[in-house]
Amino acid sequence: MSVRVEFEGGPADGTITEYPSFSTALPSLLWSSEEPEAIAAIYRRAGDAPDPTTGAWRYTLTRT
């Protein structure tokens, strides 16, 4: 089973990522990128269920 995540706000805004090794949505996630420069942000899960239309769990920016 995998978890589909949609990031809202900050550097990952609009990014949808599939985590095939997760079996449940975690309370928070670290998102990072090396291109075009190194950046990281912490996102917190925005609800207790995935979006019924997309099946993605929403995560909102907590801190960069």
All heavy atoms as TSV, in Angstrom:
chain	resi	resn	atom	element	x	y	z
A	1	MET	N	N	0.845	-1.184	0.000
A	1	MET	CA	C	0.000	0.000	0.000
A	1	MET	C	C	0.883	1.238	0.000
A	1	MET	O	O	1.951	1.249	0.588
A	1	MET	CB	C	-0.894	-0.014	1.227
A	1	MET	CG	C	-1.809	1.154	1.304
A	1	MET	SD	S	-2.985	0.915	2.630
A	1	MET	CE	C	-4.127	2.154	2.195
A	2	SER	N	N	0.444	2.288	-0.651
A	2	SER	CA	C	1.210	3.529	-0.697
A	2	SER	C	C	0.353	4.688	-0.200
A	2	SER	O	O	-0.853	4.567	-0.045
A	2	SER	CB	C	1.698	3.797	-2.116
A	2	SER	OG	O	0.603	4.016	-2.965
A	3	VAL	N	N	1.023	5.811	0.049
A	3	VAL	CA	C	0.346	7.021	0.499
A	3	VAL	C	C	0.623	8.115	-0.521
A	3	VAL	O	O	1.775	8.371	-0.883
A	3	VAL	CB	C	0.845	7.439	1.906
A	3	VAL	CG1	C	0.283	8.776	2.306
A	3	VAL	CG2	C	0.488	6.375	2.933
A	4	ARG	N	N	-0.431	8.768	-0.972
A	4	ARG	CA	C	-0.325	9.886	-1.927
A	4	ARG	C	C	-0.471	11.183	-1.134
A	4	ARG	O	O	-1.401	11.332	-0.332
A	4	ARG	CB	C	-1.423	9.753	-2.965
A	4	ARG	CG	C	-1.362	10.761	-4.061
A	4	ARG	CD	C	-2.535	10.519	-5.008
A	4	ARG	NE	N	-2.595	11.553	-5.988
A	4	ARG	CZ	C	-2.301	11.388	-7.264
A	4	ARG	NH1	N	-1.974	10.204	-7.713
A	4	ARG	NH2	N	-2.359	12.392	-8.096
A	5	VAL	N	N	0.439	12.132	-1.358
A	5	VAL	CA	C	0.498	13.374	-0.579
A	5	VAL	C	C	0.481	14.574	-1.523
A	5	VAL	O	O	1.159	14.573	-2.549
A	5	VAL	CB	C	1.789	13.402	0.277
A	5	VAL	CG1	C	2.029	14.763	0.880
A	5	VAL	CG2	C	1.740	12.329	1.351
A	6	GLU	N	N	-0.289	15.598	-1.148
A	6	GLU	CA	C	-0.269	16.875	-1.872
A	6	GLU	C	C	0.197	17.952	-0.911
A	6	GLU	O	O	-0.387	18.143	0.153
A	6	GLU	CB	C	-1.643	17.226	-2.408
A	6	GLU	CG	C	-1.643	18.527	-3.186
A	6	GLU	CD	C	-2.964	18.839	-3.856
A	6	GLU	OE1	O	-3.894	18.025	-3.762
A	6	GLU	OE2	O	-3.060	19.916	-4.465
A	7	PHE	N	N	1.267	18.659	-1.287
A	7	PHE	CA	C	1.834	19.717	-0.454
A	7	PHE	C	C	1.198	21.057	-0.804
A	7	PHE	O	O	1.020	21.371	-1.978
A	7	PHE	CB	C	3.346	19.801	-0.653
A	7	PHE	CG	C	4.080	18.583	-0.167
A	7	PHE	CD1	C	4.471	17.597	-1.051
A	7	PHE	CD2	C	4.373	18.418	1.170
A	7	PHE	CE1	C	5.151	16.467	-0.621
A	7	PHE	CE2	C	5.052	17.293	1.622
A	7	PHE	CZ	C	5.439	16.323	0.727
A	8	GLU	N	N	0.891	21.844	0.243
A	8	GLU	CA	C	0.302	23.172	0.042
A	8	GLU	C	C	1.142	24.222	0.746
A	8	GLU	O	O	1.475	24.090	1.926
A	8	GLU	CB	C	-1.119	23.195	0.603
A	8	GLU	CG	C	-2.057	22.266	-0.131
A	8	GLU	CD	C	-3.456	22.269	0.459
A	8	GLU	OE1	O	-3.687	22.906	1.496
A	8	GLU	OE2	O	-4.317	21.611	-0.136
A	9	GLY	N	N	1.485	25.275	0.010
A	9	GLY	CA	C	2.277	26.372	0.552
A	9	GLY	C	C	3.768	26.093	0.449
A	9	GLY	O	O	4.195	24.963	0.219
A	10	GLY	N	N	4.558	27.137	0.608
A	10	GLY	CA	C	6.007	27.003	0.625
A	10	GLY	C	C	6.606	26.490	-0.672
A	10	GLY	O	O	5.985	26.544	-1.731
A	11	PRO	N	N	7.821	25.963	-0.589
A	11	PRO	CA	C	8.551	25.571	-1.794
A	11	PRO	C	C	7.963	24.364	-2.529
A	11	PRO	O	O	8.211	24.186	-3.715
A	11	PRO	CB	C	9.957	25.254	-1.274
A	11	PRO	CG	C	9.756	24.900	0.162
A	11	PRO	CD	C	8.607	25.750	0.626
A	12	ALA	N	N	7.185	23.531	-1.857
A	12	ALA	CA	C	6.628	22.333	-2.501
A	12	ALA	C	C	5.180	22.532	-2.936
A	12	ALA	O	O	4.518	21.584	-3.338
A	12	ALA	CB	C	6.702	21.152	-1.539
A	13	ASP	N	N	4.686	23.753	-2.891
A	13	ASP	CA	C	3.281	24.037	-3.200
A	13	ASP	C	C	2.846	23.394	-4.517
A	13	ASP	O	O	3.486	23.575	-5.547
A	13	ASP	CB	C	3.049	25.544	-3.263
A	13	ASP	CG	C	1.584	25.897	-3.392
A	13	ASP	OD1	O	0.771	25.289	-2.672
A	13	ASP	OD2	O	1.254	26.773	-4.211
A	14	GLY	N	N	1.781	22.610	-4.441
A	14	GLY	CA	C	1.231	21.968	-5.627
A	14	GLY	C	C	1.874	20.635	-5.992
A	14	GLY	O	O	1.394	19.939	-6.879
A	15	THR	N	N	2.943	20.268	-5.313
A	15	THR	CA	C	3.623	19.005	-5.591
A	15	THR	C	C	2.794	17.838	-5.057
A	15	THR	O	O	2.331	17.866	-3.926
A	15	THR	CB	C	5.015	18.978	-4.927
A	15	THR	OG1	O	5.784	20.063	-5.420
A	15	THR	CG2	C	5.739	17.671	-5.196
A	16	ILE	N	N	2.613	16.823	-5.883
A	16	ILE	CA	C	1.941	15.591	-5.462
A	16	ILE	C	C	2.972	14.478	-5.537
A	16	ILE	O	O	3.621	14.278	-6.561
A	16	ILE	CB	C	0.730	15.271	-6.348
A	16	ILE	CG1	C	-0.309	16.389	-6.201
A	16	ILE	CG2	C	0.137	13.928	-5.979
A	16	ILE	CD1	C	-1.496	16.255	-7.120
A	17	THR	N	N	3.137	13.778	-4.417
A	17	THR	CA	C	4.148	12.730	-4.316
A	17	THR	C	C	3.519	11.444	-3.818
A	17	THR	O	O	2.681	11.468	-2.922
A	17	THR	CB	C	5.273	13.165	-3.342
A	17	THR	OG1	O	5.820	14.397	-3.784
A	17	THR	CG2	C	6.369	12.129	-3.274
A	18	GLU	N	N	3.943	10.340	-4.386
A	18	GLU	CA	C	3.488	9.002	-3.970
A	18	GLU	C	C	4.611	8.373	-3.147
A	18	GLU	O	O	5.753	8.317	-3.589
A	18	GLU	CB	C	3.200	8.157	-5.203
A	18	GLU	CG	C	2.509	6.872	-4.923
A	18	GLU	CD	C	0.998	6.998	-4.937
A	18	GLU	OE1	O	0.462	7.983	-5.480
A	18	GLU	OE2	O	0.350	6.094	-4.402
A	19	TYR	N	N	4.280	7.927	-1.935
A	19	TYR	CA	C	5.243	7.263	-1.064
A	19	TYR	C	C	4.901	5.777	-1.004
A	19	TYR	O	O	4.071	5.355	-0.195
A	19	TYR	CB	C	5.227	7.884	0.335
A	19	TYR	CG	C	5.759	9.293	0.366
A	19	TYR	CD1	C	4.908	10.389	0.306
A	19	TYR	CD2	C	7.132	9.533	0.449
A	19	TYR	CE1	C	5.399	11.683	0.333
A	19	TYR	CE2	C	7.629	10.829	0.471
A	19	TYR	CZ	C	6.755	11.892	0.411
A	19	TYR	OH	O	7.251	13.173	0.433
A	20	PRO	N	N	5.522	4.938	-1.843
A	20	PRO	CA	C	5.165	3.524	-1.897
A	20	PRO	C	C	5.539	2.734	-0.648
A	20	PRO	O	O	4.962	1.689	-0.387
A	20	PRO	CB	C	5.912	3.012	-3.119
A	20	PRO	CG	C	6.983	3.996	-3.374
A	20	PRO	CD	C	6.528	5.312	-2.813
A	21	SER	N	N	6.481	3.236	0.157
A	21	SER	CA	C	6.902	2.490	1.339
A	21	SER	C	C	6.081	2.830	2.583
A	21	SER	O	O	6.247	2.196	3.620
A	21	SER	CB	C	8.384	2.729	1.614
A	21	SER	OG	O	8.626	4.098	1.823
A	22	PHE	N	N	5.190	3.823	2.489
A	22	PHE	CA	C	4.341	4.192	3.633
A	22	PHE	C	C	3.037	3.411	3.581
A	22	PHE	O	O	2.451	3.233	2.526
A	22	PHE	CB	C	3.990	5.678	3.611
A	22	PHE	CG	C	5.136	6.614	3.898
A	22	PHE	CD1	C	6.427	6.165	4.109
A	22	PHE	CD2	C	4.909	7.971	3.941
A	22	PHE	CE1	C	7.460	7.045	4.364
A	22	PHE	CE2	C	5.945	8.858	4.200
A	22	PHE	CZ	C	7.215	8.401	4.413
A	23	SER	N	N	2.552	2.999	4.745
A	23	SER	CA	C	1.248	2.336	4.810
A	23	SER	C	C	0.205	3.234	5.462
A	23	SER	O	O	-0.980	2.924	5.446
A	23	SER	CB	C	1.350	1.012	5.564
A	23	SER	OG	O	1.789	1.242	6.884
A	24	THR	N	N	0.649	4.346	6.040
A	24	THR	CA	C	-0.267	5.308	6.653
A	24	THR	C	C	0.319	6.709	6.525
A	24	THR	O	O	1.541	6.860	6.366
A	24	THR	CB	C	-0.509	4.959	8.145
A	24	THR	OG1	O	-1.526	5.797	8.673
A	24	THR	CG2	C	0.748	5.102	8.964
A	25	ALA	N	N	-0.538	7.712	6.578
A	25	ALA	CA	C	-0.078	9.104	6.485
A	25	ALA	C	C	0.533	9.525	7.816
A	25	ALA	O	O	-0.090	9.383	8.871
A	25	ALA	CB	C	-1.234	10.023	6.124
A	26	LEU	N	N	1.743	10.017	7.780
A	26	LEU	CA	C	2.436	10.456	8.993
A	26	LEU	C	C	1.933	11.829	9.424
A	26	LEU	O	O	1.421	12.600	8.610
A	26	LEU	CB	C	3.938	10.506	8.732
A	26	LEU	CG	C	4.576	9.178	8.324
A	26	LEU	CD1	C	6.034	9.388	7.947
A	26	LEU	CD2	C	4.449	8.168	9.446
A	27	PRO	N	N	2.100	12.193	10.712
A	27	PRO	CA	C	1.637	13.506	11.192
A	27	PRO	C	C	2.352	14.681	10.529
A	27	PRO	O	O	1.773	15.739	10.331
A	27	PRO	CB	C	1.929	13.492	12.682
A	27	PRO	CG	C	2.192	12.075	13.046
A	27	PRO	CD	C	2.596	11.368	11.793
A	28	SER	N	N	3.637	14.506	10.174
A	28	SER	CA	C	4.375	15.559	9.480
A	28	SER	C	C	5.424	14.930	8.575
A	28	SER	O	O	5.823	13.782	8.770
A	28	SER	CB	C	5.025	16.527	10.472
A	28	SER	OG	O	5.939	15.851	11.295
A	29	LEU	N	N	5.849	15.710	7.578
A	29	LEU	CA	C	6.843	15.248	6.602
A	29	LEU	C	C	7.866	16.343	6.347
A	29	LEU	O	O	7.534	17.534	6.351
A	29	LEU	CB	C	6.179	14.904	5.269
A	29	LEU	CG	C	5.235	13.714	5.227
A	29	LEU	CD1	C	4.525	13.668	3.881
A	29	LEU	CD2	C	6.002	12.421	5.472
A	30	LEU	N	N	9.095	15.938	6.093
A	30	LEU	CA	C	10.138	16.840	5.651
A	30	LEU	C	C	10.217	16.735	4.136
A	30	LEU	O	O	10.370	15.640	3.595
A	30	LEU	CB	C	11.484	16.460	6.271
A	30	LEU	CG	C	12.688	17.230	5.732
A	30	LEU	CD1	C	12.622	18.696	6.135
A	30	LEU	CD2	C	13.974	16.592	6.210
A	31	TRP	N	N	10.108	17.864	3.454
A	31	TRP	CA	C	10.259	17.913	2.002
A	31	TRP	C	C	11.568	18.632	1.724
A	31	TRP	O	O	11.897	19.628	2.363
A	31	TRP	CB	C	9.097	18.683	1.385
A	31	TRP	CG	C	9.220	18.833	-0.108
A	31	TRP	CD1	C	8.733	17.994	-1.050
A	31	TRP	CD2	C	9.886	19.889	-0.808
A	31	TRP	NE1	N	9.053	18.451	-2.301
A	31	TRP	CE2	C	9.769	19.611	-2.181
A	31	TRP	CE3	C	10.584	21.014	-0.417
A	31	TRP	CZ2	C	10.316	20.438	-3.149
A	31	TRP	CZ3	C	11.134	21.836	-1.381
A	31	TRP	CH2	C	10.988	21.545	-2.739
A	32	SER	N	N	12.353	18.121	0.757
A	32	SER	CA	C	13.603	18.798	0.415
A	32	SER	C	C	13.887	18.665	-1.074
A	32	SER	O	O	13.377	17.773	-1.744
A	32	SER	CB	C	14.773	18.225	1.219
A	32	SER	OG	O	15.008	16.886	0.867
A	33	SER	N	N	14.706	19.581	-1.554
A	33	SER	CA	C	15.124	19.586	-2.946
A	33	SER	C	C	16.543	20.129	-3.022
A	33	SER	O	O	16.932	20.974	-2.215
A	33	SER	CB	C	14.185	20.460	-3.773
A	33	SER	OG	O	14.648	20.572	-5.096
A	34	GLU	N	N	17.285	19.657	-3.982
A	34	GLU	CA	C	18.648	20.142	-4.201
A	34	GLU	C	C	18.736	21.064	-5.415
A	34	GLU	O	O	19.763	21.674	-5.647
A	34	GLU	CB	C	19.609	18.968	-4.385
A	34	GLU	CG	C	19.734	18.082	-3.163
A	34	GLU	CD	C	20.353	18.790	-1.974
A	34	GLU	OE1	O	21.253	19.622	-2.167
A	34	GLU	OE2	O	19.906	18.525	-0.853
A	35	GLU	N	N	17.676	21.128	-6.218
A	35	GLU	CA	C	17.698	21.902	-7.461
A	35	GLU	C	C	16.666	23.017	-7.437
A	35	GLU	O	O	15.535	22.769	-7.047
A	35	GLU	CB	C	17.422	20.984	-8.654
A	35	GLU	CG	C	18.411	19.860	-8.825
A	35	GLU	CD	C	19.817	20.332	-9.153
A	35	GLU	OE1	O	19.957	21.394	-9.789
A	35	GLU	OE2	O	20.758	19.659	-8.776
A	36	PRO	N	N	16.919	24.204	-7.842
A	36	PRO	CA	C	18.207	24.714	-8.290
A	36	PRO	C	C	19.156	25.016	-7.125
A	36	PRO	O	O	20.344	25.204	-7.335
A	36	PRO	CB	C	17.846	25.983	-9.044
A	36	PRO	CG	C	16.584	26.444	-8.429
A	36	PRO	CD	C	15.871	25.193	-7.966
A	37	GLU	N	N	18.650	25.043	-5.887
A	37	GLU	CA	C	19.503	25.195	-4.711
A	37	GLU	C	C	18.893	24.361	-3.589
A	37	GLU	O	O	17.718	24.015	-3.629
A	37	GLU	CB	C	19.611	26.665	-4.290
A	37	GLU	CG	C	18.286	27.277	-3.898
A	37	GLU	CD	C	18.376	28.763	-3.609
A	37	GLU	OE1	O	18.859	29.504	-4.480
A	37	GLU	OE2	O	17.952	29.157	-2.518
A	38	ALA	N	N	19.691	24.039	-2.598
A	38	ALA	CA	C	19.216	23.217	-1.483
A	38	ALA	C	C	18.176	23.985	-0.662
A	38	ALA	O	O	18.390	25.139	-0.292
A	38	ALA	CB	C	20.380	22.805	-0.600
A	39	ILE	N	N	17.042	23.342	-0.429
A	39	ILE	CA	C	15.974	23.940	0.368
A	39	ILE	C	C	15.186	22.811	1.020
A	39	ILE	O	O	15.092	21.716	0.483
A	39	ILE	CB	C	15.056	24.828	-0.496
A	39	ILE	CG1	C	14.102	25.616	0.383
A	39	ILE	CG2	C	14.317	24.033	-1.528
A	39	ILE	CD1	C	13.406	26.750	-0.323
A	40	ALA	N	N	14.649	23.089	2.201
A	40	ALA	CA	C	13.857	22.086	2.911
A	40	ALA	C	C	12.705	22.787	3.625
A	40	ALA	O	O	12.784	23.971	3.946
A	40	ALA	CB	C	14.716	21.334	3.913
A	41	ALA	N	N	11.639	22.048	3.853
A	41	ALA	CA	C	10.479	22.581	4.563
A	41	ALA	C	C	9.780	21.448	5.307
A	41	ALA	O	O	9.823	20.298	4.879
A	41	ALA	CB	C	9.511	23.242	3.585
A	42	ILE	N	N	9.151	21.791	6.406
A	42	ILE	CA	C	8.386	20.815	7.183
A	42	ILE	C	C	6.908	21.075	6.945
A	42	ILE	O	O	6.441	22.213	7.019
A	42	ILE	CB	C	8.714	20.920	8.681
A	42	ILE	CG1	C	10.194	20.607	8.905
A	42	ILE	CG2	C	7.829	19.971	9.494
A	42	ILE	CD1	C	10.666	20.852	10.313
A	43	TYR	N	N	6.181	20.005	6.650
A	43	TYR	CA	C	4.748	20.085	6.374
A	43	TYR	C	C	3.990	19.204	7.360
A	43	TYR	O	O	4.451	18.122	7.724
A	43	TYR	CB	C	4.454	19.602	4.941
A	43	TYR	CG	C	4.917	20.581	3.903
A	43	TYR	CD1	C	6.228	20.619	3.486
A	43	TYR	CD2	C	4.027	21.490	3.336
A	43	TYR	CE1	C	6.652	21.529	2.540
A	43	TYR	CE2	C	4.435	22.403	2.383
A	43	TYR	CZ	C	5.752	22.417	1.993
A	43	TYR	OH	O	6.177	23.323	1.047
A	44	ARG	N	N	2.833	19.688	7.798
A	44	ARG	CA	C	1.990	18.954	8.739
A	44	ARG	C	C	0.720	18.495	8.042
A	44	ARG	O	O	0.142	19.232	7.247
A	44	ARG	CB	C	1.633	19.844	9.930
A	44	ARG	CG	C	0.782	19.117	10.962
A	44	ARG	CD	C	0.813	19.732	12.326
A	44	ARG	NE	N	2.144	19.963	12.868
A	44	ARG	CZ	C	2.864	19.067	13.525
A	44	ARG	NH1	N	2.419	17.859	13.677
A	44	ARG	NH2	N	4.037	19.387	14.010
A	45	ARG	N	N	0.298	17.263	8.365
A	45	ARG	CA	C	-0.930	16.708	7.793
A	45	ARG	C	C	-2.113	17.603	8.162
A	45	ARG	O	O	-2.278	18.006	9.294
A	45	ARG	CB	C	-1.149	15.286	8.316
A	45	ARG	CG	C	-2.248	14.556	7.578
A	45	ARG	CD	C	-2.418	13.144	8.076
A	45	ARG	NE	N	-2.891	13.191	9.450
A	45	ARG	CZ	C	-2.570	12.314	10.390
A	45	ARG	NH1	N	-1.765	11.321	10.128
A	45	ARG	NH2	N	-3.043	12.436	11.604
A	46	ALA	N	N	-2.976	17.900	7.182
A	46	ALA	CA	C	-4.053	18.869	7.357
A	46	ALA	C	C	-5.414	18.225	7.595
A	46	ALA	O	O	-6.430	18.874	7.419
A	46	ALA	CB	C	-4.121	19.786	6.140
A	47	GLY	N	N	-5.464	16.989	7.994
A	47	GLY	CA	C	-6.750	16.362	8.246
A	47	GLY	C	C	-6.608	14.913	8.648
A	47	GLY	O	O	-5.503	14.373	8.703
A	48	ASP	N	N	-7.734	14.291	8.929
A	48	ASP	CA	C	-7.741	12.907	9.376
A	48	ASP	C	C	-8.106	11.912	8.278
A	48	ASP	O	O	-8.263	10.724	8.546
A	48	ASP	CB	C	-8.714	12.743	10.547
A	48	ASP	CG	C	-8.243	13.501	11.786
A	48	ASP	OD1	O	-7.018	13.615	11.971
A	48	ASP	OD2	O	-9.093	13.981	12.549
A	49	ALA	N	N	-8.259	12.410	7.059
A	49	ALA	CA	C	-8.615	11.543	5.935
A	49	ALA	C	C	-8.101	12.167	4.643
A	49	ALA	O	O	-7.979	13.389	4.542
A	49	ALA	CB	C	-10.124	11.365	5.861
A	50	PRO	N	N	-7.817	11.333	3.650
A	50	PRO	CA	C	-7.381	11.889	2.354
A	50	PRO	C	C	-8.542	12.569	1.637
A	50	PRO	O	O	-9.712	12.329	1.944
A	50	PRO	CB	C	-6.908	10.655	1.590
A	50	PRO	CG	C	-7.592	9.504	2.219
A	50	PRO	CD	C	-7.842	9.877	3.645
A	51	ASP	N	N	-8.210	13.420	0.684
A	51	ASP	CA	C	-9.212	14.083	-0.142
A	51	ASP	C	C	-10.024	13.008	-0.873
A	51	ASP	O	O	-9.452	12.148	-1.529
A	51	ASP	CB	C	-8.509	14.998	-1.144
A	51	ASP	CG	C	-9.480	15.753	-2.016
A	51	ASP	OD1	O	-9.985	15.139	-2.979
A	51	ASP	OD2	O	-9.718	16.932	-1.736
A	52	PRO	N	N	-11.352	13.044	-0.764
A	52	PRO	CA	C	-12.163	11.994	-1.388
A	52	PRO	C	C	-12.093	11.985	-2.921
A	52	PRO	O	O	-12.301	10.953	-3.545
A	52	PRO	CB	C	-13.577	12.286	-0.904
A	52	PRO	CG	C	-13.569	13.677	-0.408
A	52	PRO	CD	C	-12.163	14.002	-0.038
A	53	THR	N	N	-11.768	13.101	-3.529
A	53	THR	CA	C	-11.692	13.185	-4.984
A	53	THR	C	C	-10.356	12.685	-5.527
A	53	THR	O	O	-10.314	11.885	-6.454
A	53	THR	CB	C	-11.925	14.635	-5.459
A	53	THR	OG1	O	-13.172	15.089	-4.938
A	53	THR	CG2	C	-11.941	14.726	-6.971
A	54	THR	N	N	-9.249	13.165	-4.936
A	54	THR	CA	C	-7.919	12.825	-5.449
A	54	THR	C	C	-7.277	11.646	-4.726
A	54	THR	O	O	-6.339	11.048	-5.246
A	54	THR	CB	C	-6.965	14.024	-5.324
A	54	THR	OG1	O	-6.761	14.303	-3.930
A	54	THR	CG2	C	-7.505	15.246	-6.038
A	55	GLY	N	N	-7.732	11.356	-3.517
A	55	GLY	CA	C	-7.120	10.296	-2.719
A	55	GLY	C	C	-5.818	10.718	-2.071
A	55	GLY	O	O	-5.144	9.917	-1.431
A	56	ALA	N	N	-5.453	11.998	-2.203
A	56	ALA	CA	C	-4.199	12.501	-1.633
A	56	ALA	C	C	-4.435	13.091	-0.247
A	56	ALA	O	O	-5.434	13.765	-0.002
A	56	ALA	CB	C	-3.591	13.559	-2.542
A	57	TRP	N	N	-3.494	12.825	0.637
A	57	TRP	CA	C	-3.492	13.470	1.946
A	57	TRP	C	C	-2.926	14.867	1.752
A	57	TRP	O	O	-1.913	15.052	1.065
A	57	TRP	CB	C	-2.608	12.695	2.918
A	57	TRP	CG	C	-3.193	11.393	3.333
A	57	TRP	CD1	C	-3.110	10.205	2.675
A	57	TRP	CD2	C	-3.954	11.145	4.513
A	57	TRP	NE1	N	-3.759	9.229	3.372
A	57	TRP	CE2	C	-4.292	9.778	4.510
A	57	TRP	CE3	C	-4.382	11.931	5.581
A	57	TRP	CZ2	C	-5.034	9.194	5.528
A	57	TRP	CZ3	C	-5.132	11.339	6.579
A	57	TRP	CH2	C	-5.437	9.992	6.546
A	58	ARG	N	N	-3.546	15.885	2.344
A	58	ARG	CA	C	-3.063	17.266	2.227
A	58	ARG	C	C	-2.102	17.562	3.375
A	58	ARG	O	O	-2.390	17.253	4.524
A	58	ARG	CB	C	-4.233	18.233	2.276
A	58	ARG	CG	C	-5.058	18.216	1.006
A	58	ARG	CD	C	-6.206	19.232	1.018
A	58	ARG	NE	N	-5.954	20.422	1.782
A	58	ARG	CZ	C	-6.649	20.779	2.878
A	58	ARG	NH1	N	-7.625	20.047	3.313
A	58	ARG	NH2	N	-6.359	21.879	3.530
A	59	TYR	N	N	-0.983	18.169	3.026
A	59	TYR	CA	C	0.007	18.603	4.008
A	59	TYR	C	C	0.268	20.086	3.789
A	59	TYR	O	O	0.500	20.514	2.664
A	59	TYR	CB	C	1.320	17.827	3.846
A	59	TYR	CG	C	1.278	16.452	4.482
A	59	TYR	CD1	C	0.575	15.415	3.895
A	59	TYR	CD2	C	1.930	16.209	5.689
A	59	TYR	CE1	C	0.522	14.163	4.483
A	59	TYR	CE2	C	1.879	14.954	6.280
A	59	TYR	CZ	C	1.186	13.942	5.677
A	59	TYR	OH	O	1.125	12.702	6.271
A	60	THR	N	N	0.201	20.874	4.865
A	60	THR	CA	C	0.397	22.314	4.757
A	60	THR	C	C	1.728	22.716	5.391
A	60	THR	O	O	2.204	22.063	6.328
A	60	THR	CB	C	-0.747	23.095	5.431
A	60	THR	OG1	O	-0.854	22.684	6.793
A	60	THR	CG2	C	-2.067	22.841	4.716
A	61	LEU	N	N	2.298	23.791	4.882
A	61	LEU	CA	C	3.597	24.277	5.333
A	61	LEU	C	C	3.561	24.624	6.809
A	61	LEU	O	O	2.668	25.318	7.288
A	61	LEU	CB	C	3.987	25.506	4.520
A	61	LEU	CG	C	5.334	26.140	4.894
A	61	LEU	CD1	C	6.487	25.198	4.561
A	61	LEU	CD2	C	5.507	27.462	4.189
A	62	THR	N	N	4.567	24.119	7.540
A	62	THR	CA	C	4.750	24.466	8.938
A	62	THR	C	C	5.942	25.398	9.092
A	62	THR	O	O	5.862	26.421	9.750
A	62	THR	CB	C	4.990	23.199	9.795
A	62	THR	OG1	O	3.871	22.348	9.657
A	62	THR	CG2	C	5.172	23.535	11.246
A	63	ARG	N	N	7.062	25.014	8.426
A	63	ARG	CA	C	8.302	25.795	8.604
A	63	ARG	C	C	9.273	25.498	7.464
A	63	ARG	O	O	9.371	24.374	6.994
A	63	ARG	CB	C	8.923	25.422	9.935
A	63	ARG	CG	C	10.209	26.099	10.253
A	63	ARG	CD	C	10.714	25.758	11.613
A	63	ARG	NE	N	10.534	24.336	11.896
A	63	ARG	CZ	C	10.761	23.785	13.077
A	63	ARG	NH1	N	11.156	24.531	14.072
A	63	ARG	NH2	N	10.598	22.501	13.263
A	64	THR	N	N	10.006	26.543	7.032
A	64	THR	CA	C	11.066	26.348	6.034
A	64	THR	C	C	12.416	26.485	6.688
A	64	THR	O	O	12.543	27.004	7.758
A	64	THR	CB	C	10.968	27.353	4.867
A	64	THR	OG1	O	10.984	28.661	5.399
A	64	THR	CG2	C	9.756	27.114	4.046
